[in-house]
Amino acid sequence: MTTTELPSRARVVVVGGGVIGTSTAYHLTRLGWTDVLLLEQGSLSGGTTWHAAGLVGQLRASESGTRLVQYSGELYARLEEETGLSAGYKQCGGVIVARTEDRMTQLRRTAATADAFGLDCALLTPDEALERWPVMRVDDLVGAIWLPGDGKANPTDLTQALAKGARLGGARIAEKVRVTDVLTRGGRVSGVRTDRGDVEAEVVVNCAGQWAAQVGAMAGVSVPLHSAEHFYVVTDQIEGVHPDLPILRDPDGWTYFKEEVGGLVVGGFEPEAKPWVSPDRVPYPFEFALLEEDWDHFSVLMDSALERIPALHETGIRKFYNGPESFTPDNQFLMGETHVRGFFVGAGFNSVGIASAGGAGRALAEWVVEGEPTSDLVAVDVRRFGDYASNPRWLRDRVVEILGLHYAVPWPNRELESARPLRCSPLHARLAARNAVFGSKAGWERANVFAPAGEEPTLDYTWGKPRWLAWSAAEQRATRAGVAVFDQTSFSKYVVTGRDAEASLQWICTNDIAVPVGDVVYTGLLNRRGTYESDLTVTRVADDEYLLVSSSGTTVRDLDHLRRHVPTGHDTRVVDVTSAYAVLGVMGPRSRYLLAHVSGEDLADFRFATSRTLRVGYATVRATRITYVGELGWELYVPVEQAGVVYDALTAAPFDVVDAGYSTIESLRLEKGYRAFGRELTPDYGPVEAGLTFACKLKSDVDFLGRDAVEAVRDTGPRRRLVSFVVEDPEPMLWGGELVLRDGHPVGQVTSAAWGETVGGCVGLAYVADPSGVTSREWAASGPYAVNVGGSVRPVTVSLRAPYDPDNARVRS
Ligand SMILES: Cc1cc2nc3c(=O)[nH]c(=O)nc-3n(C[C@H](O)[C@H](O)[C@H](O)COP(=O)(O)OP(=O)(O)OC[C@H]3O[C@@H](n4cnc5c(N)ncnc54)[C@H](O)[C@@H]3O)c2cc1C
């Protein structure tokens, strides 16, 4: 298309002609949205895409992530037939080697995960690995895995093939057209301004790669990513290296290898990355451009590569590639619709953009067409970050750590160390003085556990039992037997007000929230498919006012969901008050005495699931009787400036009050079978699967979002069901993600697991699926069940009820 032909209107404008933009345009046309205009400021693939190494590894941490990449491989293999242009895709398989026992444990867990996802993966001895990759040295290896589904693509050819497919589907593609502004009207996108004129549009999709922060800013949307320099070299030809040679990854040496014209692409993910320019300064033009060679920085990868491939000592280097790629604060990409209606993002691909493009482009196109995602994309949802994450200095410091995480051992409960602290509770200094071991969630510093006096307050990482487990076990005992205080300030909090607040929330919430003032209701929030978008507690504060509380990581997402689903014409406002209140959880059988003591009130008549004002010392707080740990307890909602006074009053009282942290909450909630959003409750599961129909007003005739879909699943029976389990042997340590076996066959995966001090073993939750298609309660609750813990199969006791529950009738396997 020539520039003079730029249309004045298109239903969708895609900004950016890299692999992600072209894939999105291609999939939009496949879904029948043919009025698509893709604008590229330079030439197709000329941003980051052209210099990618082209590895297409299949396995991801989540099932939905894995399915996404699996689809990429299928698509790339058939593009030539469809478009006449080859994507240069070859399914050559992949070998991942382990130099250490810890890495081998990770690979065994990977193999079990592959089993859970129905993906081929085999464990290899070092000699078997050598057979598949004869050019490497194996005498220092512990073992390896083989992933036959892995492949490689030519990124430029892939982009051209996707672009051709999009054009064949009706899309128009205009190169050398730069978007200079995003036009909005009344909170909705209305088009783009370009250096060739304005284009009206219903939907604008920001696929601008490392420029995506700049394009986001044009719409008032923060897109938190930062570029880092990323390196590989291409060698001269090496004997024994042929086009069918699998991809090789040596994560303990931070390196990967791929055949190219008889030589090797040698690249990697060094532990300390080199940030490039601030996101607002990424230059234009910057087309088919590379950065300076930096052999000093690359040496950590090259030295390791020389250890693995001795032939490299005698092989020349043909070309050094240093290209910028954008990385996000948590190493997951950024996708979906933003708070500006109709303005979508697909960017920040953390060096897996080629592998992800097929699936991500399809998922993004479906999101555009359906108005909501069609599967669980919470982990990549751009709304997981608030504005705090768009500070360039914060991003710069964070990106140094993020790139290296690709090949670091993905320790369970690993905490990011860089760019901290950022968001601190008003109690932060007090908790630090009490030896809190902080983790971070959504930028918040949160106490995971407290180290005893004299111990260094740091986390150690292992697949087994870490040293801090004993500290958490003590906190668990104290909560079950006495009273503990948890700083839960990072909760997301919203005030919903207005004449129609009740009616709006009745539509948005699964549970009945038309309750008397002072009552508290636990509820799910579903989408049209009847699966979870959030779960939260709703407190009726007044006839026309509610306080909603949800988890820490979902502040922006939940706010957006709530606002989006207030029915048109309702007089209802939703305000984020997260930063206005500190939250103190006062939990344990002695919590009533403690609160009675500090408030001077008799709390005998304070019913469960009610909330009212309480005076604590000089302070005035909202006390809500509720629990996420399975004990008598209250959450105190305290104006931030009074939080210190309340904490001091609680901890000074003569009740042996113990400080406790989030690791302890995790154990206690799992013993009680309580579900968590993002683990058990996701957009892939609904209330029937999760065993939460009791929190749905299905017996009433009040309609709610997702109700029809929930009723349909209830009537036909769910494909999977959530069960609680306890590992019979107290020795193995589980962290979540383990494969679940029934009668020796894979039937599911553990969603959450932790040490349960009260039950004396690891406890967890897992979805299990009867291969016959429908999972009955009886089938789910009858064994024999086992879990695969890093290659070792351990029997578990399974129940539909909580492990820590006097009435529990557990099934022993
Ligand atoms: C050295 C290196 C090796 C890599 N190896 C692999 C690998 O092996 N496997 C893998 O999966 N991934 C790999 N990647 C990552 C992969 O290259 C990227 O994730 C992917 O190319 C990102 O694609 P994109 O479409 O988001 O970005 P880009 O390709 O940068 O596309 C964005 C486009 O938007 C255009 N644009 C920006 N602003 C505007 C505007 N205002 N108006 C119009 N157009 C605009 C740009 O010109 C650009 O062409 C590697 C990356 C590097 C740097």
The ligand as a MOL file (V3000), in Angstrom:
LIG
                    3D

  0  0  0     0  0            999 V3000
M  V30 BEGIN CTAB
M  V30 COUNTS 53 58 0 0 0
M  V30 BEGIN ATOM
M  V30 1 C 19.1710 -11.0990 20.4100 0
M  V30 2 C 17.7520 -11.5610 20.5050 0
M  V30 3 C 17.4530 -12.9060 20.3990 0
M  V30 4 C 16.1390 -13.3490 20.5130 0
M  V30 5 N 15.8520 -14.6850 20.3750 0
M  V30 6 C 14.5870 -15.1300 20.4750 0
M  V30 7 C 14.2920 -16.5040 20.3250 0
M  V30 8 O 15.1530 -17.3180 20.0940 0
M  V30 9 N 12.9920 -16.9170 20.4860 0
M  V30 10 C 12.0020 -16.0400 20.7600 0
M  V30 11 O 10.8660 -16.4710 20.9030 0
M  V30 12 N 12.2610 -14.7070 20.8670 0
M  V30 13 C 13.5240 -14.2460 20.7390 0
M  V30 14 N 13.7960 -12.9040 20.8550 0
M  V30 15 C 12.7150 -12.0030 21.1980 0
M  V30 16 C 11.8930 -11.5580 19.9960 0
M  V30 17 O 12.7360 -11.0820 19.0100 0
M  V30 18 C 10.9260 -10.4710 20.4370 0
M  V30 19 O 10.2160 -10.8710 21.5940 0
M  V30 20 C 9.9160 -10.1820 19.3460 0
M  V30 21 O 10.5590 -9.9640 18.1290 0
M  V30 22 C 9.0830 -8.9760 19.7190 0
M  V30 23 O 8.2270 -8.7040 18.6570 0
M  V30 24 P 7.3470 -7.3970 18.6380 0
M  V30 25 O 6.4740 -7.4940 17.4730 0
M  V30 26 O 6.7320 -7.2170 19.9770 0
M  V30 27 O 8.4020 -6.2090 18.5300 0
M  V30 28 P 9.1110 -5.5590 17.2360 0
M  V30 29 O 9.6300 -6.5850 16.3240 0
M  V30 30 O 10.0750 -4.5550 17.7190 0
M  V30 31 O 7.9090 -4.8630 16.5070 0
M  V30 32 C 7.3640 -3.6310 16.9420 0
M  V30 33 C 7.2060 -2.7430 15.7180 0
M  V30 34 O 6.4650 -1.6000 16.0740 0
M  V30 35 C 6.9100 -0.5490 15.2560 0
M  V30 36 N 6.5150 0.7170 15.8780 0
M  V30 37 C 6.9190 1.2020 17.0590 0
M  V30 38 N 6.3530 2.3880 17.3250 0
M  V30 39 C 5.5860 2.6680 16.2430 0
M  V30 40 C 4.7570 3.7550 15.9160 0
M  V30 41 N 4.6440 4.8160 16.7300 0
M  V30 42 N 4.1050 3.7310 14.7390 0
M  V30 43 C 4.2020 2.6620 13.8940 0
M  V30 44 N 4.9960 1.6270 14.1720 0
M  V30 45 C 5.6640 1.6130 15.3260 0
M  V30 46 C 8.4170 -0.7510 15.2470 0
M  V30 47 O 9.0240 -0.1120 14.1620 0
M  V30 48 C 8.5250 -2.2690 15.2010 0
M  V30 49 O 8.7110 -2.7560 13.8940 0
M  V30 50 C 15.1160 -12.4210 20.7450 0
M  V30 51 C 15.4090 -11.0680 20.8500 0
M  V30 52 C 16.7110 -10.6280 20.7220 0
M  V30 53 C 16.9950 -9.1840 20.8420 0
M  V30 END ATOM
M  V30 BEGIN BOND
M  V30 1 1 1 2
M  V30 2 1 2 3
M  V30 3 2 2 52
M  V30 4 2 3 4
M  V30 5 1 4 5
M  V30 6 1 4 50
M  V30 7 2 5 6
M  V30 8 1 6 7
M  V30 9 1 6 13
M  V30 10 2 7 8
M  V30 11 1 7 9
M  V30 12 1 9 10
M  V30 13 2 10 11
M  V30 14 1 10 12
M  V30 15 2 12 13
M  V30 16 1 13 14
M  V30 17 1 14 15
M  V30 18 1 14 50
M  V30 19 1 15 16
M  V30 20 1 16 17
M  V30 21 1 16 18
M  V30 22 1 18 19
M  V30 23 1 18 20
M  V30 24 1 20 21
M  V30 25 1 20 22
M  V30 26 1 22 23
M  V30 27 1 23 24
M  V30 28 2 24 25
M  V30 29 1 24 26
M  V30 30 1 24 27
M  V30 31 1 27 28
M  V30 32 2 28 29
M  V30 33 1 28 30
M  V30 34 1 28 31
M  V30 35 1 31 32
M  V30 36 1 32 33
M  V30 37 1 33 34
M  V30 38 1 33 48
M  V30 39 1 34 35
M  V30 40 1 35 36
M  V30 41 1 35 46
M  V30 42 1 36 37
M  V30 43 1 36 45
M  V30 44 2 37 38
M  V30 45 1 38 39
M  V30 46 1 39 40
M  V30 47 2 39 45
M  V30 48 1 40 41
M  V30 49 2 40 42
M  V30 50 1 42 43
M  V30 51 2 43 44
M  V30 52 1 44 45
M  V30 53 1 46 47
M  V30 54 1 46 48
M  V30 55 1 48 49
M  V30 56 2 50 51
M  V30 57 1 51 52
M  V30 58 1 52 53
M  V30 END BOND
M  V30 END CTAB
M  END
